[in-house]
Amino acid sequence: MSGYVGLAMRFHLEIKIIFAELPDMLGHPVLAVIPPAVERLADALAGRSGHPRARVTAQMVIGGVAVTVASGVDVAPDTMRAELIQGALRTLGRSTS
């Protein structure tokens, strides 16, 4: 989880641009790699489970982290990282200790 959160925080401006330009960018061939990559990430976060709860919560974590880092919440980076990781783990039903 810390790897995904770290990457999202590092590339928060790029994520913000993608959200802002999403309708225009959806058809661009360079972005064709994104849906399969997101599916692989969701599969990993869901523990390779096909159970609906696991799939839904994995997608919630992917979207929630991306939206949060792109929104520019005014907190220290270390706090942001810790809260994103803890929140994602709780959403996925995993231990936060």
SULMO-V265462 format. One record per pair of residues at least 4 apart in sequence whose C-alpha atoms are under 8 Angstrom apart, sorted by the first residue. I is the first residue (numbers start at 1). J is the second residue. Records with the same first field share a line. If there is no record, write none. Layout:
I: J + J
This chain:
1: 5 + 85 + 88 + 89
2: 6 + 81 + 85
3: 7
4: 8
5: 9 + 65 + 81 + 84 + 85
6: 10 + 81
7: 11
8: 12 + 15 + 65 + 66 + 69
9: 69 + 81
11: 15
12: 16 + 66 + 69 + 70
13: 17 + 70
14: 18
15: 19 + 66 + 69 + 70
16: 20 + 70 + 71
17: 21
18: 22 + 25
21: 25
22: 26
24: 28
25: 31
26: 31
27: 31 + 32
28: 32
32: 36
33: 37
34: 38
35: 39
36: 40
37: 41
38: 42
39: 43
40: 44
41: 45
42: 46 + 55 + 58 + 59 + 62
43: 47 + 48 + 49 + 55 + 58
44: 48
45: 58 + 92
46: 50 + 54 + 55 + 57 + 58 + 92
47: 54
49: 54 + 55
50: 54 + 55
51: 55
52: 56
53: 57
54: 58 + 92
55: 59
56: 60
57: 61 + 91 + 92
58: 62 + 92
59: 63
60: 64 + 91
61: 65 + 88 + 91 + 92
62: 66
63: 67
64: 68
65: 69 + 84 + 88
66: 70
67: 71
68: 72 + 73
69: 73
75: 79 + 80
76: 80
77: 81
78: 82
79: 83
80: 84
81: 85
82: 86
83: 87
84: 88
85: 89
86: 90 + 96
87: 91
88: 92
89: 93 + 94 + 95 + 96
90: 94 + 95 + 96
